[in-house]
Amino acid sequence: SKSSEMEDISPVEEYKTHSFPAGKHTFTIDKRYSMIRVVGSGAYGVVISATDSKTNKNVAIKMVPRAFNDEIDAKRILREIKLLKHM
């Protein structure tokens, strides 16, 4: 029956975030990530090093404020994301 099928599906985990300052910006990210340090900042944003509590791996997270305010910048940022997916 449909009702028993629905019971087998696990509920979606609630998405919880936390915010903290990093450089001149405030990051708001999933609680599973805890910041280690600011790695750097540049024309497009700030990069932090963080630990993923689910995988226990270190990750880099880049925040790009106003990423879509300028079409050319948005295309550059999208290109960077596509390149990083292949790393």
Jmol script that loads the backbone (N, CA, C; Angstrom):
load data "model"
ATOM      1  N   SER A   1       0.828  -1.188   0.000  1.00  0.00           N
ATOM      2  CA  SER A   1       0.000   0.000   0.000  1.00  0.00           C
ATOM      3  C   SER A   1       0.869   1.247   0.000  1.00  0.00           C
ATOM      4  N   LYS A   2       0.297   2.351  -0.431  1.00  0.00           N
ATOM      5  CA  LYS A   2       1.046   3.607  -0.525  1.00  0.00           C
ATOM      6  C   LYS A   2       1.482   4.113   0.837  1.00  0.00           C
ATOM      7  N   SER A   3       0.660   3.945   1.867  1.00  0.00           N
ATOM      8  CA  SER A   3       1.024   4.473   3.180  1.00  0.00           C
ATOM      9  C   SER A   3       2.230   3.739   3.754  1.00  0.00           C
ATOM     10  N   SER A   4       2.335   2.427   3.531  1.00  0.00           N
ATOM     11  CA  SER A   4       3.498   1.704   4.046  1.00  0.00           C
ATOM     12  C   SER A   4       4.753   2.068   3.255  1.00  0.00           C
ATOM     13  N   GLU A   5       4.609   2.396   1.964  1.00  0.00           N
ATOM     14  CA  GLU A   5       5.755   2.837   1.168  1.00  0.00           C
ATOM     15  C   GLU A   5       6.283   4.170   1.699  1.00  0.00           C
ATOM     16  N   MET A   6       5.383   5.046   2.079  1.00  0.00           N
ATOM     17  CA  MET A   6       5.788   6.358   2.586  1.00  0.00           C
ATOM     18  C   MET A   6       6.529   6.235   3.911  1.00  0.00           C
ATOM     19  N   GLU A   7       6.184   5.259   4.729  1.00  0.00           N
ATOM     20  CA  GLU A   7       6.836   5.073   6.023  1.00  0.00           C
ATOM     21  C   GLU A   7       8.284   4.632   5.860  1.00  0.00           C
ATOM     22  N   ASP A   8       8.608   3.975   4.749  1.00  0.00           N
ATOM     23  CA  ASP A   8       9.967   3.494   4.511  1.00  0.00           C
ATOM     24  C   ASP A   8      10.921   4.619   4.124  1.00  0.00           C
ATOM     25  N   ILE A   9      10.388   5.736   3.687  1.00  0.00           N
ATOM     26  CA  ILE A   9      11.228   6.851   3.262  1.00  0.00           C
ATOM     27  C   ILE A   9      11.678   7.621   4.497  1.00  0.00           C
ATOM     28  N   SER A  10      12.996   7.796   4.628  1.00  0.00           N
ATOM     29  CA  SER A  10      13.496   8.515   5.796  1.00  0.00           C
ATOM     30  C   SER A  10      13.220  10.008   5.658  1.00  0.00           C
ATOM     31  N   PRO A  11      12.949  10.675   6.770  1.00  0.00           N
ATOM     32  CA  PRO A  11      12.667  12.109   6.700  1.00  0.00           C
ATOM     33  C   PRO A  11      13.915  12.889   6.287  1.00  0.00           C
ATOM     34  N   VAL A  12      13.691  13.996   5.637  1.00  0.00           N
ATOM     35  CA  VAL A  12      14.796  14.847   5.207  1.00  0.00           C
ATOM     36  C   VAL A  12      15.384  15.515   6.431  1.00  0.00           C
ATOM     37  N   GLU A  13      16.715  15.521   6.493  1.00  0.00           N
ATOM     38  CA  GLU A  13      17.386  16.182   7.611  1.00  0.00           C
ATOM     39  C   GLU A  13      17.109  17.674   7.574  1.00  0.00           C
ATOM     40  N   GLU A  14      16.878  18.257   8.726  1.00  0.00           N
ATOM     41  CA  GLU A  14      16.638  19.695   8.781  1.00  0.00           C
ATOM     42  C   GLU A  14      17.941  20.424   8.497  1.00  0.00           C
ATOM     43  N   TYR A  15      17.857  21.457   7.684  1.00  0.00           N
ATOM     44  CA  TYR A  15      19.029  22.239   7.298  1.00  0.00           C
ATOM     45  C   TYR A  15      19.257  23.329   8.329  1.00  0.00           C
ATOM     46  N   LYS A  16      20.389  23.251   9.032  1.00  0.00           N
ATOM     47  CA  LYS A  16      20.704  24.238  10.060  1.00  0.00           C
ATOM     48  C   LYS A  16      21.987  24.966   9.677  1.00  0.00           C
ATOM     49  N   THR A  17      21.989  26.268   9.914  1.00  0.00           N
ATOM     50  CA  THR A  17      23.150  27.073   9.553  1.00  0.00           C
ATOM     51  C   THR A  17      23.703  27.787  10.780  1.00  0.00           C
ATOM     52  N   HIS A  18      24.906  28.308  10.609  1.00  0.00           N
ATOM     53  CA  HIS A  18      25.482  29.201  11.597  1.00  0.00           C
ATOM     54  C   HIS A  18      26.258  30.271  10.848  1.00  0.00           C
ATOM     55  N   SER A  19      26.429  31.417  11.491  1.00  0.00           N
ATOM     56  CA  SER A  19      27.115  32.554  10.872  1.00  0.00           C
ATOM     57  C   SER A  19      28.313  32.951  11.710  1.00  0.00           C
ATOM     58  N   PHE A  20      29.348  33.449  11.021  1.00  0.00           N
ATOM     59  CA  PHE A  20      30.550  33.909  11.720  1.00  0.00           C
ATOM     60  C   PHE A  20      31.289  34.879  10.807  1.00  0.00           C
ATOM     61  N   PRO A  21      32.054  35.794  11.403  1.00  0.00           N
ATOM     62  CA  PRO A  21      32.832  36.731  10.586  1.00  0.00           C
ATOM     63  C   PRO A  21      34.085  36.058  10.041  1.00  0.00           C
ATOM     64  N   ALA A  22      34.442  36.419   8.822  1.00  0.00           N
ATOM     65  CA  ALA A  22      35.686  35.944   8.197  1.00  0.00           C
ATOM     66  C   ALA A  22      36.188  37.080   7.317  1.00  0.00           C
ATOM     67  N   GLY A  23      37.261  37.688   7.721  1.00  0.00           N
ATOM     68  CA  GLY A  23      37.724  38.863   6.999  1.00  0.00           C
ATOM     69  C   GLY A  23      36.706  39.970   7.165  1.00  0.00           C
ATOM     70  N   LYS A  24      36.361  40.625   6.068  1.00  0.00           N
ATOM     71  CA  LYS A  24      35.384  41.717   6.103  1.00  0.00           C
ATOM     72  C   LYS A  24      33.958  41.232   5.843  1.00  0.00           C
ATOM     73  N   HIS A  25      33.768  39.934   5.766  1.00  0.00           N
ATOM     74  CA  HIS A  25      32.468  39.372   5.414  1.00  0.00           C
ATOM     75  C   HIS A  25      31.949  38.465   6.521  1.00  0.00           C
ATOM     76  N   THR A  26      30.659  38.149   6.440  1.00  0.00           N
ATOM     77  CA  THR A  26      30.040  37.196   7.357  1.00  0.00           C
ATOM     78  C   THR A  26      29.600  35.983   6.554  1.00  0.00           C
ATOM     79  N   PHE A  27      30.109  34.826   6.922  1.00  0.00           N
ATOM     80  CA  PHE A  27      29.726  33.566   6.286  1.00  0.00           C
ATOM     81  C   PHE A  27      28.495  33.023   6.984  1.00  0.00           C
ATOM     82  N   THR A  28      27.555  32.490   6.227  1.00  0.00           N
ATOM     83  CA  THR A  28      26.426  31.726   6.762  1.00  0.00           C
ATOM     84  C   THR A  28      26.437  30.409   6.017  1.00  0.00           C
ATOM     85  N   ILE A  29      26.797  29.345   6.739  1.00  0.00           N
ATOM     86  CA  ILE A  29      26.964  28.029   6.108  1.00  0.00           C
ATOM     87  C   ILE A  29      26.313  26.948   6.969  1.00  0.00           C
ATOM     88  N   ASP A  30      26.203  25.769   6.383  1.00  0.00           N
ATOM     89  CA  ASP A  30      25.657  24.605   7.066  1.00  0.00           C
ATOM     90  C   ASP A  30      26.458  24.346   8.341  1.00  0.00           C
ATOM     91  N   LYS A  31      25.751  23.950   9.412  1.00  0.00           N
ATOM     92  CA  LYS A  31      26.404  23.691  10.703  1.00  0.00           C
ATOM     93  C   LYS A  31      27.399  22.541  10.638  1.00  0.00           C
ATOM     94  N   ARG A  32      27.320  21.710   9.606  1.00  0.00           N
ATOM     95  CA  ARG A  32      28.264  20.589   9.520  1.00  0.00           C
ATOM     96  C   ARG A  32      29.688  21.066   9.272  1.00  0.00           C
ATOM     97  N   TYR A  33      29.851  22.319   8.834  1.00  0.00           N
ATOM     98  CA  TYR A  33      31.175  22.880   8.572  1.00  0.00           C
ATOM     99  C   TYR A  33      31.600  23.803   9.700  1.00  0.00           C
ATOM    100  N   SER A  34      32.824  23.621  10.179  1.00  0.00           N
ATOM    101  CA  SER A  34      33.358  24.533  11.195  1.00  0.00           C
ATOM    102  C   SER A  34      34.634  25.162  10.649  1.00  0.00           C
ATOM    103  N   MET A  35      34.707  26.468  10.754  1.00  0.00           N
ATOM    104  CA  MET A  35      35.830  27.201  10.180  1.00  0.00           C
ATOM    105  C   MET A  35      37.127  26.904  10.929  1.00  0.00           C
ATOM    106  N   ILE A  36      38.186  26.718  10.153  1.00  0.00           N
ATOM    107  CA  ILE A  36      39.524  26.569  10.712  1.00  0.00           C
ATOM    108  C   ILE A  36      40.230  27.917  10.661  1.00  0.00           C
ATOM    109  N   ARG A  37      40.254  28.507   9.442  1.00  0.00           N
ATOM    110  CA  ARG A  37      40.910  29.808   9.293  1.00  0.00           C
ATOM    111  C   ARG A  37      40.546  30.424   7.951  1.00  0.00           C
ATOM    112  N   VAL A  38      40.822  31.717   7.817  1.00  0.00           N
ATOM    113  CA  VAL A  38      40.677  32.394   6.528  1.00  0.00           C
ATOM    114  C   VAL A  38      41.906  32.033   5.705  1.00  0.00           C
ATOM    115  N   VAL A  39      41.693  31.546   4.498  1.00  0.00           N
ATOM    116  CA  VAL A  39      42.791  31.177   3.607  1.00  0.00           C
ATOM    117  C   VAL A  39      43.253  32.389   2.812  1.00  0.00           C
ATOM    118  N   GLY A  40      42.293  33.172   2.346  1.00  0.00           N
ATOM    119  CA  GLY A  40      42.659  34.352   1.571  1.00  0.00           C
ATOM    120  C   GLY A  40      41.443  35.126   1.120  1.00  0.00           C
ATOM    121  N   SER A  41      41.711  36.289   0.578  1.00  0.00           N
ATOM    122  CA  SER A  41      40.627  37.094   0.034  1.00  0.00           C
ATOM    123  C   SER A  41      41.142  37.803  -1.205  1.00  0.00           C
ATOM    124  N   GLY A  42      40.210  38.131  -2.071  1.00  0.00           N
ATOM    125  CA  GLY A  42      40.592  38.777  -3.314  1.00  0.00           C
ATOM    126  C   GLY A  42      39.460  39.613  -3.860  1.00  0.00           C
ATOM    127  N   ALA A  43      39.555  39.902  -5.145  1.00  0.00           N
ATOM    128  CA  ALA A  43      38.575  40.766  -5.795  1.00  0.00           C
ATOM    129  C   ALA A  43      37.166  40.175  -5.757  1.00  0.00           C
ATOM    130  N   TYR A  44      37.037  38.854  -5.783  1.00  0.00           N
ATOM    131  CA  TYR A  44      35.716  38.235  -5.865  1.00  0.00           C
ATOM    132  C   TYR A  44      35.172  37.737  -4.545  1.00  0.00           C
ATOM    133  N   GLY A  45      35.995  37.601  -3.508  1.00  0.00           N
ATOM    134  CA  GLY A  45      35.448  37.118  -2.248  1.00  0.00           C
ATOM    135  C   GLY A  45      36.492  36.622  -1.288  1.00  0.00           C
ATOM    136  N   VAL A  46      36.038  35.800  -0.342  1.00  0.00           N
ATOM    137  CA  VAL A  46      36.869  35.278   0.735  1.00  0.00           C
ATOM    138  C   VAL A  46      36.806  33.759   0.702  1.00  0.00           C
ATOM    139  N   VAL A  47      37.950  33.114   0.967  1.00  0.00           N
ATOM    140  CA  VAL A  47      38.019  31.652   1.030  1.00  0.00           C
ATOM    141  C   VAL A  47      38.415  31.261   2.446  1.00  0.00           C
ATOM    142  N   ILE A  48      37.663  30.307   3.007  1.00  0.00           N
ATOM    143  CA  ILE A  48      38.017  29.775   4.316  1.00  0.00           C
ATOM    144  C   ILE A  48      38.335  28.291   4.207  1.00  0.00           C
ATOM    145  N   SER A  49      39.101  27.815   5.161  1.00  0.00           N
ATOM    146  CA  SER A  49      39.324  26.388   5.340  1.00  0.00           C
ATOM    147  C   SER A  49      38.367  25.953   6.440  1.00  0.00           C
ATOM    148  N   ALA A  50      37.698  24.820   6.243  1.00  0.00           N
ATOM    149  CA  ALA A  50      36.727  24.341   7.226  1.00  0.00           C
ATOM    150  C   ALA A  50      36.785  22.825   7.300  1.00  0.00           C
ATOM    151  N   THR A  51      36.274  22.283   8.391  1.00  0.00           N
ATOM    152  CA  THR A  51      36.170  20.841   8.554  1.00  0.00           C
ATOM    153  C   THR A  51      34.718  20.433   8.389  1.00  0.00           C
ATOM    154  N   ASP A  52      34.485  19.384   7.596  1.00  0.00           N
ATOM    155  CA  ASP A  52      33.151  18.824   7.401  1.00  0.00           C
ATOM    156  C   ASP A  52      32.951  17.744   8.463  1.00  0.00           C
ATOM    157  N   SER A  53      32.028  17.971   9.389  1.00  0.00           N
ATOM    158  CA  SER A  53      31.830  17.018  10.491  1.00  0.00           C
ATOM    159  C   SER A  53      31.250  15.685  10.024  1.00  0.00           C
ATOM    160  N   LYS A  54      30.604  15.653   8.856  1.00  0.00           N
ATOM    161  CA  LYS A  54      30.043  14.388   8.353  1.00  0.00           C
ATOM    162  C   LYS A  54      31.111  13.492   7.749  1.00  0.00           C
ATOM    163  N   THR A  55      32.081  14.094   7.061  1.00  0.00           N
ATOM    164  CA  THR A  55      33.120  13.297   6.400  1.00  0.00           C
ATOM    165  C   THR A  55      34.461  13.378   7.122  1.00  0.00           C
ATOM    166  N   ASN A  56      34.564  14.301   8.074  1.00  0.00           N
ATOM    167  CA  ASN A  56      35.799  14.567   8.806  1.00  0.00           C
ATOM    168  C   ASN A  56      36.941  14.990   7.881  1.00  0.00           C
ATOM    169  N   LYS A  57      36.598  15.598   6.756  1.00  0.00           N
ATOM    170  CA  LYS A  57      37.594  16.089   5.811  1.00  0.00           C
ATOM    171  C   LYS A  57      37.645  17.603   5.849  1.00  0.00           C
ATOM    172  N   ASN A  58      38.808  18.144   5.512  1.00  0.00           N
ATOM    173  CA  ASN A  58      38.934  19.587   5.385  1.00  0.00           C
ATOM    174  C   ASN A  58      38.489  20.002   3.992  1.00  0.00           C
ATOM    175  N   VAL A  59      37.795  21.128   3.920  1.00  0.00           N
ATOM    176  CA  VAL A  59      37.284  21.648   2.660  1.00  0.00           C
ATOM    177  C   VAL A  59      37.609  23.135   2.573  1.00  0.00           C
ATOM    178  N   ALA A  60      37.526  23.664   1.367  1.00  0.00           N
ATOM    179  CA  ALA A  60      37.638  25.107   1.164  1.00  0.00           C
ATOM    180  C   ALA A  60      36.259  25.612   0.761  1.00  0.00           C
ATOM    181  N   ILE A  61      35.856  26.725   1.343  1.00  0.00           N
ATOM    182  CA  ILE A  61      34.564  27.327   1.027  1.00  0.00           C
ATOM    183  C   ILE A  61      34.809  28.761   0.609  1.00  0.00           C
ATOM    184  N   LYS A  62      34.299  29.122  -0.558  1.00  0.00           N
ATOM    185  CA  LYS A  62      34.476  30.478  -1.073  1.00  0.00           C
ATOM    186  C   LYS A  62      33.142  31.197  -1.059  1.00  0.00           C
ATOM    187  N   MET A  63      33.159  32.408  -0.492  1.00  0.00           N
ATOM    188  CA  MET A  63      31.965  33.238  -0.507  1.00  0.00           C
ATOM    189  C   MET A  63      32.206  34.383  -1.481  1.00  0.00           C
ATOM    190  N   VAL A  64      31.269  34.536  -2.393  1.00  0.00           N
ATOM    191  CA  VAL A  64      31.368  35.603  -3.392  1.00  0.00           C
ATOM    192  C   VAL A  64      30.146  36.504  -3.240  1.00  0.00           C
ATOM    193  N   PRO A  65      30.298  37.616  -2.518  1.00  0.00           N
ATOM    194  CA  PRO A  65      29.154  38.520  -2.386  1.00  0.00           C
ATOM    195  C   PRO A  65      28.823  39.169  -3.732  1.00  0.00           C
ATOM    196  N   ARG A  66      27.575  39.395  -3.971  1.00  0.00           N
ATOM    197  CA  ARG A  66      27.108  40.036  -5.207  1.00  0.00           C
ATOM    198  C   ARG A  66      27.619  39.296  -6.455  1.00  0.00           C
ATOM    199  N   ALA A  67      27.568  37.989  -6.417  1.00  0.00           N
ATOM    200  CA  ALA A  67      28.093  37.163  -7.513  1.00  0.00           C
ATOM    201  C   ALA A  67      27.361  37.396  -8.830  1.00  0.00           C
ATOM    202  N   PHE A  68      26.107  37.797  -8.771  1.00  0.00           N
ATOM    203  CA  PHE A  68      25.318  37.908  -9.989  1.00  0.00           C
ATOM    204  C   PHE A  68      24.923  39.345 -10.323  1.00  0.00           C
ATOM    205  N   ASN A  69      25.599  40.299  -9.708  1.00  0.00           N
ATOM    206  CA  ASN A  69      25.300  41.705 -10.015  1.00  0.00           C
ATOM    207  C   ASN A  69      25.808  42.121 -11.390  1.00  0.00           C
ATOM    208  N   ASP A  70      26.870  41.507 -11.839  1.00  0.00           N
ATOM    209  CA  ASP A  70      27.467  41.845 -13.125  1.00  0.00           C
ATOM    210  C   ASP A  70      27.536  40.582 -13.977  1.00  0.00           C
ATOM    211  N   GLU A  71      27.021  40.642 -15.193  1.00  0.00           N
ATOM    212  CA  GLU A  71      26.948  39.449 -16.037  1.00  0.00           C
ATOM    213  C   GLU A  71      28.329  38.861 -16.341  1.00  0.00           C
ATOM    214  N   ILE A  72      29.299  39.684 -16.618  1.00  0.00           N
ATOM    215  CA  ILE A  72      30.646  39.186 -16.935  1.00  0.00           C
ATOM    216  C   ILE A  72      31.265  38.505 -15.721  1.00  0.00           C
ATOM    217  N   ASP A  73      31.135  39.128 -14.543  1.00  0.00           N
ATOM    218  CA  ASP A  73      31.653  38.505 -13.317  1.00  0.00           C
ATOM    219  C   ASP A  73      30.937  37.184 -13.038  1.00  0.00           C
ATOM    220  N   ALA A  74      29.630  37.166 -13.236  1.00  0.00           N
ATOM    221  CA  ALA A  74      28.863  35.942 -13.005  1.00  0.00           C
ATOM    222  C   ALA A  74      29.360  34.811 -13.908  1.00  0.00           C
ATOM    223  N   LYS A  75      29.661  35.118 -15.156  1.00  0.00           N
ATOM    224  CA  LYS A  75      30.170  34.099 -16.085  1.00  0.00           C
ATOM    225  C   LYS A  75      31.538  33.598 -15.643  1.00  0.00           C
ATOM    226  N   ARG A  76      32.381  34.491 -15.166  1.00  0.00           N
ATOM    227  CA  ARG A  76      33.712  34.085 -14.678  1.00  0.00           C
ATOM    228  C   ARG A  76      33.594  33.169 -13.466  1.00  0.00           C
ATOM    229  N   ILE A  77      32.704  33.536 -12.559  1.00  0.00           N
ATOM    230  CA  ILE A  77      32.511  32.731 -11.348  1.00  0.00           C
ATOM    231  C   ILE A  77      31.944  31.369 -11.709  1.00  0.00           C
ATOM    232  N   LEU A  78      30.982  31.311 -12.617  1.00  0.00           N
ATOM    233  CA  LEU A  78      30.431  30.039 -13.066  1.00  0.00           C
ATOM    234  C   LEU A  78      31.512  29.176 -13.711  1.00  0.00           C
ATOM    235  N   ARG A  79      32.376  29.786 -14.515  1.00  0.00           N
ATOM    236  CA  ARG A  79      33.481  29.061 -15.134  1.00  0.00           C
ATOM    237  C   ARG A  79      34.399  28.457 -14.068  1.00  0.00           C
ATOM    238  N   GLU A  80      34.677  29.231 -13.024  1.00  0.00           N
ATOM    239  CA  GLU A  80      35.523  28.733 -11.930  1.00  0.00           C
ATOM    240  C   GLU A  80      34.873  27.537 -11.237  1.00  0.00           C
ATOM    241  N   ILE A  81      33.562  27.612 -10.993  1.00  0.00           N
ATOM    242  CA  ILE A  81      32.855  26.510 -10.354  1.00  0.00           C
ATOM    243  C   ILE A  81      32.932  25.263 -11.209  1.00  0.00           C
ATOM    244  N   LYS A  82      32.735  25.421 -12.514  1.00  0.00           N
ATOM    245  CA  LYS A  82      32.801  24.265 -13.425  1.00  0.00           C
ATOM    246  C   LYS A  82      34.187  23.630 -13.397  1.00  0.00           C
ATOM    247  N   LEU A  83      35.230  24.461 -13.381  1.00  0.00           N
ATOM    248  CA  LEU A  83      36.604  23.933 -13.321  1.00  0.00           C
ATOM    249  C   LEU A  83      36.863  23.208 -11.998  1.00  0.00           C
ATOM    250  N   LEU A  84      36.399  23.771 -10.904  1.00  0.00           N
ATOM    251  CA  LEU A  84      36.630  23.168  -9.579  1.00  0.00           C
ATOM    252  C   LEU A  84      35.902  21.847  -9.420  1.00  0.00           C
ATOM    253  N   LYS A  85      34.778  21.652 -10.125  1.00  0.00           N
ATOM    254  CA  LYS A  85      34.055  20.380 -10.043  1.00  0.00           C
ATOM    255  C   LYS A  85      34.914  19.218 -10.550  1.00  0.00           C
ATOM    256  N   HIS A  86      35.873  19.508 -11.406  1.00  0.00           N
ATOM    257  CA  HIS A  86      36.693  18.455 -12.011  1.00  0.00           C
ATOM    258  C   HIS A  86      37.974  18.176 -11.231  1.00  0.00           C
ATOM    259  N   MET A  87      38.152  18.842 -10.117  1.00  0.00           N
ATOM    260  CA  MET A  87      39.377  18.630  -9.306  1.00  0.00           C
ATOM    261  C   MET A  87      39.213  17.475  -8.359  1.00  0.00           C
TER     262      MET A  87
END
end "model"
wireframe off; spacefill off
backbone 0.3
color backbone group
